[in-house]
Amino acid sequence: MLRGVAVSTLGALLAGSGLGVAHAEVDPALGYDAIANKGSLFNIAEVVGAHDAYRKGLTGKGVGVALIDTGVAPVPGLTSGNVVNGPDLSFDSQLDGMAHLDAFGHGTHMASIIAGRDAAGTPSSYLDPGRFTGIAPDATLVNVKVGASNGAVDVTQVIAAIDWVVEHAKDPGLNIRVITLAYGTDSLQSSTVDPLAYAVENAWRKGIVVVAAGGNDGRPDKTLANPAYDPHVLAVGAMDSAGTVSSSDDTVPNWSTRGTDARHVDVVAPGVSVLGLRVPGGVSDSNNPQARVGERFARASGTSQATAVAAGEAALILQKYPWLAPDQVKQLMTTTASGILSSLPILSGSGLVNLRAVLFNPVNSLLGTVGGLLDSLGTKRWGSGTGSLEKARGSFHVGAGATELRGEIDIFGRAWSGYTWTRQASGGSVWNYGAWLGQRMTGDGWQDHSWPTASWPATDWTGASWTADAWSAKTWSNGSWSAKTWSGDTWSAKTWSGDTWSAKTWSGDTWSAKTWSSENWS
């Protein structure tokens, strides 16, 4: 996940790559044995029941999943026609040749888990272990980029992205029903007033299931990240399936953030040593060469990966039951889950989502009476969103040079009014074409299945040029890589990345020949 940044990064935890199998035959096209390797999406799809969904013709087709992350690189496995570029609200949007692309690597890994596929096929074709297939391979993946090349992102950019998804969810061909948010901060205020929490609640009320990563800080003094701590989202923790379908050997890694009796993760999903697509020459790929598997893949662990799996599961459910409200989707996923015998609910919630139970039993019997559902929801208080923007950031701040963005201002230096924003967000008018809260951030509309960028003001909140800033990131990254695991298995109080942006852009600026034109910062 993205802790003010990504709550998991590529390369996390090589531990567990040995599956305890008698032998493994590496598929030369993949670089690993899809059946024997517990981190392969083929294996994970079998564990969570996605293969049974494919056998019933359910592949996520017609369901849009918005991925609010670091972008999506057009690597093989994400070029078969089901990825749509929404707006790029990241600092990269002001750099030539960087719009929508993922130089960091987190978003690409997530996208491949949710809806990756080597080629569009029939549902039965996705049962072939020799082809790479995400959990919901026919879902529409909407790339909404907020994290820059080093992962830098401010909470206001994430809020703006959620607002955009809400207002454009029903654009032709999208049908966005799921938001995947592997991002989190250590907010210093209750979800009942927090602006980020209000943004996800607004999406939830508008019919969008928000799947949020619980966090990768398993310390006893830490609780769920914001917005996973909000009760009106599906909060996801990580589990280790041990490579078997049986739940008897399932465990929760000690780095998966624990909750409290009052609020913990709702469910868990496979999140250990998950094999997703890498970005050759990207930041995570360059920093973690040990994580590479074959030519195309990288192994990563975190609640980010678990969140991507759960988002794919939600898409499969919504394909079969498109009329379900988010609360009903959440109820189905939690009440049918298989409990993790070796852990307490503060670590694993209701347990592993049981897609077989959700999809192949009468839905009315699973949901129970409408009155019972409403009674259970009545105890959850909705937020006002009028709390502090600075407290929503917690300890996670972006910086330009030696100056960090702090206080009740957005990335443009404008004073934040929670009251004004909540009224416009709830009314569906916070975006006016390409302007968010009156400030132009992106283009006006779709062009060739992609949302164009737009120039921001000449100077940023410090008064300097956007392209001259050395943006630093304190969000989407875990600790440093050491041997076969993250040095502490926990968040290092940063965010998507601990690296700093040492120059204006990649030295080559563009993506070509399936790799960055230069693997190093200029």
N, C-alpha and C positions, 0 to 999 in steps of 0.2 A: 504494500500500500504506500501511498505517498504521504509521508508524515509532514505536512506542510509542503510536502514533497512526496515522492513515491514511497509507498509502504513496502516496497520490495524492489530490488534492482537486479538486473541481469547478472547472473553469475552467483547469486546467493546460494550457498550450501551445495557443494559437490557431494557432501556426505549423503549416503543413502543411494548412491548410484549403483552400488552392488546390490543386486536383487535377490541373491540367495538362490538362483536357479542353477540347474545342473549344467546347462550350456546356453549360450546365446549366439544366434547367427545374425550378424550385422547385415542389414539391408543396405547395399551400396548406394541406393538412391536416397536413403535417409541418413545413413551414418550410424544407425543403431537398430536393435531388434525391437520392433514396435510391440510385439506380444510380450516379451520377457521383461522389458524395461518399464519399471513402475511409473516413471515420469513421462512416458509417451502418452500423447493424447488418445491414442487407440486404447491403451490400458485404462486411462482415466475415464474414457467414455464407457467402457465396460463396467467399471466400478460404480459409476453414478447412474447407470441405466440408460444412457443416451443411445446405445446400440439398439435397445428394445424400442426406443422411440423411432429410430430410422426404419426399423422393420414394420412399423405401423404408418410409415410415410411422413413422419414428423421430423423436419430438419430446420425449423425456424423460418421457413419461407414466408414472406409477407410481413415479418416482424422487424422493426427497426431497433437497433441497439446503438445508442449514442455513447461513444467512448471519449470521455473528457480526460485528456492525458497529454503526452508529449509529442503527439503526431503519429503518423503511420508511414513507414517507408515502403515504396513499391517493390518489395522483394518478392520472388516467386513464392506463391502460397497466399499472397494478398493482391493478386493482379488478375483474378478470374472474373471480375465484374461486380462483386457485391460490396465493394468499399466506395463510399461517397465522401468527398471532402466538404465538410461544413466550414464554418469560419475558422480562421487562424487568429486567435486573440493573444498569441504569445509575443514576446519581444522579437522573436525571429521574423514576425510578419513584416518588420521594417527593413529586412535584409533581402537583397536580390537573390532569387533562386532558393529561398529557404521555406517558403510558405507551404504549410501542411506536412512537410517532411519531418522525419524523426531522426535527428542526429544523436539523440540521447540513447534510444533503444528500448525504453520502458513501454511506450505506447504500442510499438510494433509487436513486442512479445505478448502484450495483452490482447491485441487485435487478433493475433494468430490463434490464441486459445479460444476466443469467443467464436470467431467465424472464419478462420483460415480454411483454405482448401486449395489443392493443387489445380483443380479444374471443377467446373460445375458438372454435376452428375445426377444420377437417379438416387433416391434414398438408399437403395440396396448397394450402390457403388461405394457409399461411405463406410461400408462394413469391411472394405478391403484394407488389411493392415499395411499394404505396400504403398498406399497413398496418404499424404498428410491431410488430416481432417480435423477441424476445430469442433467444439461441442455443438454449435448450431451453424453448420456450414452454409446454409442457404439464407441465413438472416442477413439483413442489410446493415452493414457496419458504417455508422456515421462518425467520421473523424472530426472531432472538435478539439483543436489543438490549443492548449494553454501553457504548457511547459516549454521553455526555450531549450536550445541545444545543450545546455548544461543542467537543465531541469528547473531553472529559476522561474518562479511563478508567485504572484501575490493572490491573496484570498479574493480580492475584488475581481480578478480575471476569472477565477473559478465560478464566482457568483454570476458574472456576466454570461459565462458559457451555459450555466444551468438555465438562466433566464431565456437565452436564445433557443435552447432545446424546447422549452415549454411553449414558446410562441411559434415555433416552426415544426412541431412534432407531426402535424398533419399536412405538411407540404407534400405535393404529389410524389408518390413513390417512396416516401419515408416511413410513415406509420411508426414513429418512434414510441415504443412502449416501455423501454428499459434504458436507464442511465447507468453506466458503469463508472464508478468513481473510486479509484484506488488512491485517494488523496485524503489527508487528514492533518489537522493541527491539534495542538494541546490547548484548546480554548480555555480561557480563564473565567468563563461564565456559563450559566445554565443554557441548555438548548431551548428553553422557553423564551429567551431573549436574543440568542445568538443569530446574527444575520445569515451566516452560511447554513445553519440549521433551518432557518426560515426558507431559504432558497430551495432546499431539497423537499421540505414540507409542501411548498407551493407546487412543485413538480408532482409530488405524490397525490395531492388533491386534484390535480388535472389529469390523473389517470396514468401516470408514468411510474413504474416500479424503479426505485432508486436502490441500487446494490452498492453498498459501501464497505470498504475494507476496515476491519477492526483495528489493525495496527500490528507492528512487529516488535513491540516493546513489552516483553513478558514480565517485567519487574513487578513485584508485589505492590509498589507504590504508584503504578500507572494504571489508568483505566482506558476505556475505548476512546479512540480519536474522534474529533469533530469532523464530519457529521455522523459517524457511525453511532455516536452516543445518543443520537436523537431516536426516540421510539418509532418514529414514522418513516423508517427506512428498513431495508433488509441488511443487517450488519453481519458480515461474514468473517469467520476465523479460518485458520488453516488446520488441516489434519493430514496425517500420514497413513495411507491405506495399506502400507507394506506390500503393495502390488497385488492384493487379493480382493476378490469381490466380497468375501465374508467380512462382517463388521467386527468380529470378535478380536481381531488383532489391530484394530484402528487405534491410533494414538494422536494426541495433540502436541506438537513441538513446544518446547518451553519458551520459545520466542514469540509465540502467538499471543497478542495482548489479552490479558484477562479483564473481565468486567467485574461487576458487583452483583449481589443478589437482586438488586433493583433493575440493573441494566447491564446486560452482557451480550455477546454475539447471539444472533438468532439461530444461525446454523453454521456448520463448517463444510469445507469442500477441500479436495486434494490441493495441497499447496507446497509440497516438498519435492524438490528436484524436477520441476515441471519442464518439459522440453517444448520450447516455443521458438519462433523464428527470430534470428538475430539480425542486427544491422551491421554488415561488414564495415569496419573502420569507424563505427560510431563510438561515442564516449564509453558506454558500458562495455562494448565489445573490446575496445582497445585496453581498457583498464582491467578486464577480467578474461584474459585469453584462456584461463583454465576452465572456464565454463563452456567453451565451444564443444559442440558434438557434431562431427561430420563437417560438411561445408556450409550448411544452412542454419543449424540450430544452436541454441544455447540453453543451458540448464539454469533455472532460477527457482528460488524458494521465497515464499512470503504470502501474506494475506492478499497481496495484489493478485497473485496467480489464482488463489482460491476464489477471489471476487470475480475474476474473469470466467472461471468454471461455472459459478453460480449464476452469472448473467446469462450465459449460454443456456443453462437449465431453465431460467425464467422465460427465455425466448421460445423454447420448445413448448412450455406450458401454455404460453399465450397464443401460440399457433393453434393449439387444439381448443383452447377456451378463450377466444378473443374478447368475450364480454366481461371477463373478470376484472374487478377493481383491484388496485394494488394491495389493499388489505386482505382481499381474498387470496391473491397469489401468495402473499406472505403466510397466511393461515395454512394453505395447502402445503407449503414447503416446510413449515415448522411442525405441524401436527402429524405429518407422516414420516418425519425424519427418524433415522435409526440412531439411537443414543450411542455415545462413545462410552463404553463401560469403564474405561480406565481414567476418565476425567470427570470433573464436576461441571455443572452447567455454567459457572462463571468463566470456564475456559472453552466449552464446546457448545453451549446453548442447547438446542433440541437435538443436535447431532448432525449426521450426514443426510442431506436431502435424498429422499427415496423416490426417484423419478418413476420407477415402476409402479409404486403405490399411487402416485399422483395421477398418472396418465391412464392407468388401466383399471380404475375403480370408478363407480358412479360419482361424479363430482358433487352432487347434492348430498350424498351420504358422508362425504369427506368434510364438506363445509358445515353441515348441520343446519340448524334453523337460522334464518336471517336475524331473528331476535337475539339469539345467543351470540352471534357475531357482533351485533351492535353493542350488546352489553359489555363484551370484552374490550371493545374499542373505546367505550365511553370513559375509561379510566386514563386514557392517554391525552395529556394536555397539549393543545396546539400552541406554537410559539407566536410571539409578536414580531420578532425580527428587529426590534428597535434598540437592541443592546449595542455595545461598543464594537466597532470594527477592529480597533486595535486589540481588544481582548479576544476577538475571534482568531486573530493571527497567533495568539499565544506567544511562543518563543521563536516563531518562524517568520523571518523577514527577508525580503530581497534587498539588495543594496546596489548602489551605483558608486563605484570608487570606494571611498571610506564612509559613505553616508548610507544609512539604512532607511527604508520606507517605514515610517512609524506614525502613529496618530490617527485621527479620524479623517483621513484623506485617502483617495484612491490613487491609482498609479499615475494619474494625470495631475495630481496635486489639488484636486477639487475637494472641497469640504463635503463630508458624507452626511446625508440626512436619512436615517433609517426610516423615518415616518414617510418621507416622500417616496423613497424606493419601494417600500412594502406596498404602498397604495398602487403604484404603477405596475409592480410585478404581479400582484394578485389580479389586477385588472387586465393584464396582457398587453400593456402599452409601454413597458419599460424600454423595448427596442422599437425604434422608428427607422425602418429599412436598415442601414448600416450603423446607426447611432444608438449607443446605450446610454441612457440617462442624459441624452442631449449631446454626447461626445461621440464623434465618428470613430469607430474602431475597426470596421471592416467594410466590404463592398455592400451594394444595395440589393443584390439578388443573385439567383443561380445563373451561372454561365458555363455551358458544356458540362453539366453534372458536377460542378465545383463552385464553391462560394469564393469570390475574389477578395483580395486584400485591399486596404486603403491606407493612405498616408496618415500618420498621427500628427499631432501638433509638432512644430519645429523643435521644441525643447520639452524635456521631461520635467518631473516634479522637482528636480534639483536646479533646473534652468540650463542644463547641458543638452547637447544633441543626443537623441536616442542611440544613434549608431556609433557614437563615440564612447558610450558608457561601458565600463567593465562590470557588467551585471554579475553579481555573485549569487550563488544559490545556497540556501540553507534549508532545503526541503526534501526533494525526492531521493534520498539516498540513505543507505544503511551505513554501517561502519566501514572500516577498511578491510580489504581482502587479505586473509592470512591463511596459508596452507589450504585446507579443504573446506573452510567455513568462514563466515564473517567473524571478525575478531571477537565480537561480543554477542553475536546473534541478536543484537538489539539495535534500536535506533540510536544514532549518535547525536541526537538533538539537532539534526539538520533536516533537510527535506528531500527533494528529488535527487539532489547531487551535492556532494561535498566539493566538487571542483569549482573553480572560478572561470569566468569567461575571460580569457586572457587577451582576446582580440575581438575585432568587430564581427568576425564571421569565420566559417571554415575557409581555409586558404583557397579552396577551389570553388566554393559557393554552391556548387551544383552536384546533383546525383547523376552518375553515369556509369554504365557497364556494371550495374548491380553493386556498386561500392561508391564511397565518397572519393572524390578526385584527390583528396589528401587525407591521410589517416590522422594527422596531427593538427593542432590548432596553429594558425599562422602566427 
